[in-house]
Amino acid sequence: MLDVKINRKLLPIKSHYFLFNAGTAPLMPYIPTYAKQLGIPSSGVGIMYSIFPFVGLIAKPSFGALADKFKKGKLIFVLAIVFTALFFGSMAFIPAQSTEAFMELECSNGTYLRTCNVTDSCVLDKIEMEFQDKEIMECKLVCTDPNYLFLEQICSEWNVSNLCYTNMTHLEITTYTNITHSSFDENCVYFPIEKIVLNETVIENPQCSGTTAIKCSVVCNSSTVMDYVQTAIIEQIADPYYTTVQFQMLFFLMAGAWAAQAVVVSLSDAICFNLLGDKPENYGAQRLWGAVGWGLMAIIAGYLIDLASVGQLQKDYTPSFYLVVIILAINAVSVIKIKVDYHHEPYQTEKILVLFRNVRVVLFLFSCITFGICIGLIWQFQLWFLEDLASAQGCDSLEWIKLLQGLAMGVQCFLGEAPFLFLSGRILNKLGHVHTMTMILLVMGIRLLAYSYLVNPWYTLPIDLLNGLTLGVYWSTMASYANLIAPPEATSTLQGIFGALFEGIGTSIGSLLGGFIYESYGGAIMFRSFGIYALIYGTLYSLCHFAMDYKKTSSETRWKEGQLVNTMAP
């Protein structure tokens, strides 16, 4: 019979990792699309995400030091979870961007709705995917100050003589289009109109003997069509996006949430090692529950968002806001039960500073930055790269690209990160921190090179399994090394410093440099360049330690030989 022993002392930290990651997963992956919906362009989103890691760079060591110095780690920990929920939850109150969408209503030998400046060659496929169960698109138009030529044409051709010779200030028109008859030509999309309702008059297959057109504001029952139309309007707004209340509120709330999250992550690791005592190798077995919570709730939140958005022109993120607040509130209550034993030695900054004079520690810190650069590329650009590869295979890829992206995240989380978090303690005991970090860097280099040679995007799935040997093992390696070298009274400070260098500097550099290289040379060159860099740095890291170990061994051998000579001397 299998004897399963449950360590009740560790249950609260397990539940924390699960709940905290499950609490942030419903919103974090969707912030870029939520920002776009608020009228913030991709460049604005990129700027925000290059600044936020530096917020964590300041917050992690600062609050870690406060926790160690005043022995208030648990209090700061709980408050950070609460503020994470408050900042994320407050995003629900950001006002929607006021936008108008315009299309040209053109009448000639047929009547069309037309929108131009569309550069996406797959636009018709995307629209048809949305209308799989129906074919008719309904649009409501408001055409202000109709010109005389347009009125004259429709009066004579559409049998709406009651509109003739009147001072019309606007027209309200409802159009019906068979979406399968739409066409795309020279960056313009044309929607042929089969039926128009104007002043309760129904006009079938409306036509004009001449050619006339009028610009109308439009609302269609297609979120895809509206997305193309509104994007063009948003880009024409005179005021810079960073002056809008939407950008400013999202930026400051995200900065606050990012800082609070950073504090929670570093303090939770310090508390975890405090609870583990003389068994730090079991860290991964606790941390893996975070990967499970993130993976499960990201899937559930995505489903609920789609469900809440049925029949709406934009995505409804209300389920995400509710989930974040509720789950993090439960998390804040649950961690109150955690008992933390504080060391009573006085906090001394000198003990921390002296660590960074050690060459081995400095090399490890640069390894954390290097890994942060590489994983930042994957976090920011992998899904984008997969979409580019899929687009190269034709518009049919639209039917399965989101499935592939979801599977990629699932493989990374459930088949990669979670299992290797569980095994990471054994790997560290077997290889030690130096050889484990060398393995992580070399495998990361291989992983990035493999991405760079992808042609069929489906082959990303076996490559994503390497997320276990890279990110899964890295979490335990970084956290346990920081715990190993830290003075007993400064574990939170060291966890904060290591985490800040990884995310604050590493991922920021990866995002900025990666974005520049991706835009200039493409995703394949970006992944290949940093893959080679990771392999070179991993090799140099290993060689440096080999040289230091060889020098140390040689020195010890000479010392022993000298002692032996002195003993034998008369």
N, C-alpha and C positions, 0 to 999 in steps of 0.2 A: 504493500500500500504506500502511495506517495505521501510523504510527510511534508506538508507545506506550512512554513512558518511566516507569519505576517508581522513585520516590525511596525507596531502601531505608532512608535515615535516618529517614523518617517512618512506616515500616511498624510499628514497635513502638507508637507513640502511636495509630495507627489501630486496631491489634489491642487496645490497652488500652480505648479507647472502646467497641469492640464487646464485649469480654469482660466489662468491668465492668458495663455495662448489661444484658448477657445474664445475668450472674451475680446481679443483684438482681431482675430481672423475674420469676423463678419464685415469689417470695414477697411482694414489696412490694404488688402489687395485691390480695392475698388476706388481708392482715393483719386488716382489719375482720371478715371472715367467720370467720377463725381465732379472733379474740378472742371473737366471739359463741359459737363452739363451746366455748370455755373457760369460758363462763358470765358474760362481761363484757357488760353492757348497752350499747346504742348511746350512751347519755349518757357512759359511761366511755370509750368509743372516741373520742368527740368531744373530751373533755377531754385525752386523751393527744395527739391530733393538733393541738390548739391549743398544747400545751407544747413538742412536739418541735422546731418551727421555731426557738424561742428557744434550744434547745440548739445548733442549727446556727449561730445568730447569734453565740454565744460561741466555738464551736469554729473556725469558718472564719477569722476574723481573728487569733485567738490562735495557732493552729498555722501560719498563713501568716507571721506575724511571726517565729515561732521559726525557720521554714525560711529566711527571708531573713537574719535576724540571725546564725545560726550556720552558714549555708551547708549545711544538712542536709536540703534539700527532698526529695531522692530517697529518703533513708532514712525520713523521716516518711511519704512517699507510699506506700512498700512496706508499712510497718507498719500504715498506715491501712487498706489493702486486706485485710491479714491479719486485723485486728480486726473489720472488717466481716463477714468470713466466720465468725469465731468467735462474734460476737454473734448473727448470724442462725442459725447452726448450733445454738447452744445452746438456741434456742427449741424444738427437738425434744424437749427433756427437761422441758418444763413439764408437770406432771402434769395429767391430764384432770380436769375438774370432776366431782365426785361428785354425781350428780343422781338423783332418782327420778321416775318418771312415773306418774300415777294416772289411772284412768278409773272411771266408775260402770258397774257391771254391773246393768242393770235388767231385771226379768222381769215381764211382764204378758201381754197377748194375743200378744206376741212378745218376744223377748229382744234387748236392744240393748247395745252399748258406747256410752257418752256422754261427751263432753268439752265443757265450756262455756268462756266468756270468750274466744271466738274472734271477732275483729272483722274478719277478712279475708273479704270476700264471695266471693272467688274460691277459697276453700279446697277445694271439691269438684273444681273444674277442675284445681287443682295436684295433688291426689291421683290423679285419673284419668290425668293425664299421666304420672305415675310408673308406673302400672299398665297402660300401653299394650299390653304383650305378655301380660298375665295379668289376671285379674279377682279372684282370691281373696286376701284379706289374712289372714294368720295372726298371732294375738296370744297370747302366753303370760301368764297372769294368776296372781298370788299374792294371795289374799284372806285377810288375817289377822283373827283373832277374828270369824268370821262370826256374825251375830246369829241369834237363835233363830227369828225369823219367816222369814228367808231360808232357813235350813236346813229348816224345816218345809214350805215351799212346794216346794223342789226335791225333797225326799224323796217327796212325794206325787205330783208332776207329772212328774219326770224318771226315775222308776224306779231310783233309787239308794238303796234302803232301807238298804244297808249303812252309810250315813252317818247314819242316824237314831239319835237318842238316844245319841250318842257325844259325848265332850268334844273336839270338833274345834278345834284351835288355828289351823288355816289350811286353805285349799283351794287346790289347784293345778289350774287350768283352762286348756285350750287352745281358742280360739275360731276359727271360720272365717267370714269375711264376704265376700259378693259386693260389691265396692267400687262397682259401678254402681248399687246400691240404696241407697247412703248418702244422707242428707238433711241440710239445714242450716236451722235455724229458731231465731230469737231468740238468736243468738250461741252456739248449741249445735250440735254435729255428732253425728249419730246413725249408728251402724254396725249394721244389722240382722244378727243372727247366724243363719246357716243350719245350723251344726253345732257341737256342743260335745263335747270329750273330757274326761271327769272320772273319775279313778280307772280308767282303761282302758275306761270305758263310753262308747259313742258315742251322743249324743242328737241326732237330726235335728229341725230346726225346733222348738227348745225353747220352751215356753210355760208360763205360770202363770195360775191362775184368779183370783188377786188380783194386787196390785202390790207388788213388793218390790225392794229395791236394796241393793247392797253396794259399798264402795269398794275397789278392788284396784290394786296396782302392776302395771304392764303393760309388755311389750316386744313391739312389732309389727315385722313385716318390711317396714316402710315408713318411710323416713327423713323423709318429709314429715309423716306423722302424728305421729311421735315429736318432730319439731321443734315442732309446735304444742303438744303435751302438755308437753314439757320446758320450754318457754318460760314457761308458766304457773307451773311449780314453781320455776324459778330466781328468778322475781320475788317468790316468797314466802319466800325464805331470809332469816332474821332478820338475820344479820350483813351490814353494808354490803359491797358488792362490792370496794371498795378495800382491805379488810382481808384479802382472800383471797390465798393464795400465788400463784394464777394471775395475778391483776391485777398484783401487785407484781413477779413475775418478768418478765412480758411488758413492763411499763412500763420497767424498768431495762435489760433487754436491747434493747428498741427504742430507748431513749434513747442507749445506747452505739452501736448500729448507725447511728442517725441522725447522731450526731456524727462517727463514722468516715467515713461516706459524704460528709458535708459537706466534710471535710478532703480526701478523695480528689478530689472534683469541683473544688474551688478550686485545688488543687495541680496537677491534671492540665491545667487550662487554662493555668496559668503555665508549666508545662514545655512544653506545646504551642507557645506563642508563643516560648519560648526556642529551640525546634528550628526554627521557621519563620524566625527571623531577620528579614530585611528583606522578608518576604512574609507579613505578618499577614493579608492578605486571603484566604489559603488555609485559615484556621482552620475555616471551615464544612465544607470538603471532608474534614477529619479528623473533626470532631464528628458528621457525619451517620452514621458507622458505629455510634455509640451508639444512634441511633434505630432502625437496622436490627437491631441485637442485641436491643434491648428488645422490638421488635415480634415478631420470630421466636420468642424464647424464652418470651414471655408466652403465645403460642398453643400452643407445645409443652407447656409446664408445665400449662396448663389441661386439655389432652387427657390427660396422664399422671395428673393428680389424679383425673379422672373414671374413668380406667381402674383405678387403684388402689382406688377407692372402691366398685367394683361389689359389691353384696351386703352393704355395711356401712351402719350406721345414720347414720354421720357421714362427712364428707369426710376422706380420708386424705392429709395434706400431706407424707408422707414423701418422695415424689419431689422436691418443691420443696426440702426441706432438703438432700438429696443434691446436687441440681443447683447450689445456691448455693455449697456448700463446694467442690465439684470445680471449677467454672468460675472462682471467685475465686482458688483455689489456682493454677490455670494462669495467671491474670492476674498474680498476684504474682510468679511466676517470669518471665513474659515481660517485665515492665517493668524487670527488673534490667538488661536489655540497653540501656536508654535511656541515652544520654550527655547529661549536663546541664552546660553551661558557666556557672559562677557568676561574677557580677561581683564584683570585689574592692574596690569602693568600700565604705567603712564605712557601716553601717546607721544612718540618722539619722531619728529620729521627726519632727523639725521639718520635714523635706522633705515628709512625708506630711500633716502638719497644715495646712501652708500651702496645700495643694491645695483644702481645704474652705473656704477664704476666697474662692475663685473662684465667682462667681454661676453661671456656666455649668456648673461641676461640680456644684454643689448642685442646680440644676434637673434635671440628668441623674439624680442620685441619687433625687430625688423621682419622676422618671419610672419608675425601676426599681421603686420601692415601689408606684406606681400600677399598673404592669403586673403586679406580683406579686399585688396585691389581685384584679385581674380574672382572671388565670389560676388563682388559688386557687379562685375560684368554680367555674370549669369543672372543675378537677380533683376538687373535692369534691362538686359537686352536679349535674353534667350527666347522669350515668347515672341518678341519683335522679329528676331532672326527666323524663327519657325514660320511666321506669317509670310516673310519674304520668300522663303524656300517654297512654301505652299503656293503662293501667287505665281511663281515661275512655272508651276505645273498646270496653270489654267484656273479659270474661275470656278470649276467644279470643286476645288479645294475648300471653298466656303462652306460646303456641306459637312466637312469633317475637321476643320482646323481647330475649332473650339473644343471638340472632343479630344483631339490630340493634345492640346495644351492642358486640359484637365487631367488626362492620363499622365502626362509628363510630371505635373505637380504631385499626383498620387504616387507615382513610382519613386520620385525623390523623397517623399515624406515617409511612406509606409514600407517600401521595400529597400530604401537606402538609409535615410537618416535614423529612423527609429531602431531597426535591428542593430546597427553599428554603435549607437549610443549605449545599448545594452552590452555589447561586446567590447566597448572601448576600454573598460577597466582591465580586462585580460590582455588586450593588446599593449597597453601601457606597462603592465607588469612584465610582459614578455620582452618588449623592445626598449623601454625607457623613453623619456620625453624627447631626447635628441633624435633617435632613430625614428620615432613615431612622427615627429614633425617633418623629418626628411621625407618619409613615405608620403605624408599628406601633400607636400609641395610637388613631389614628382608625379603623383597620381593626378593632382590638379592640372599639371602641365599636359599630361596625356589626355585628360578629359577635354581641355580647351582645344588641343590639336584635333581631337576626334570631331568636335563640333565644327571646326573650320573646314573639314573635308566632307561634311554632309551635303548630299544632293537630294536624297529622299528624306523628308523631315521625319518620317516614321522611325527611322533608325536612331532618332534621339533617345528612344526609350531604353535600349540597353546601355547607352552612354550615361543616362541619368541614374543608373544603379550605382555609379561611382560617387554619387552624392553621399553615400554611406562612408566610404573610405576617405572622403575629403571633409565635408561639413560635419557629418555625424561624429567622426573621431576627433575632429578639431575642437568642438565644444568642450569635450572632456580634457583634451590636452592643454588647451589654454587655461581653463579654469583650475585644473589641478596643479599646473606649474605655478600659477599665481599664488595659490594656497600654499604650495610647498616652500616657496622662497620668502613669503610674507612673514614679518614679525607677528607674533600671536595677537597683538593689539591693533594690527593694521590690515587685517584680511580684506575688509570692505574697500579700503583705499586701493590696494593692489588689484582687486577684481575690477574696480572702476577704471584704473589706469590701463590695464590690459584690454578691457572691453572698449575703452575710448579710442585707443590706437587702432584696434581692429575695425570698428565701425566708423569712428569719427574721422580718422585719416584714411585708412585703407579703402573702405567702400566709396568714400567721397572722391578719392583720386581715380578709382576704377570707373565711377560714373562719368566724371568729367573727361578724362582721357579717352575712355571708351566711346563716349558720345561723339567726340571730335573725329576719332578714327573711323567710326561706323559711318558717319555722315560723309566723310571724305573718300574712304576706300572700301566701305562695305563691311558686313558682319564677319565674313570668312577671314579677311585680313586682320580684323580686330582680335578674334579668338586665337588665330595662329600666332600673332605677335606676342600676346600675353602668355600663350602656352609655352613658347620658347623661353620667355622671361622666367616663368615659374620653374622650368626644368633647369635653367642656368643657376638661378638663385638656390634651388634645392640642392644642386650639386656642390655649389660653393659653401653652403651652410654645412653640409656633411664634411667637406674637405677641411674647413676651418676647425671643426671639432676634432677631426682626426689628427690634424697638426698639433693642436693644443694637448690632446691626450698623449701623442707621441713625445712631445717635449716634456710633459710632466713625468712620463714613464722613464725617459732618459735621465732626467734630473734625479729622480728617486733612485735609479740604478747607480748613478755616479756617487750619490750620497752614501748608499749602502757600501759600495766598494771602498770609499774613503774611510768609513767607519771600520771596515774590516782591516784595512791597512794600518790604521791607528792602533787597532787591537793587537796586531801581530808585531808592531814595532817594539824593539827592545827598550 
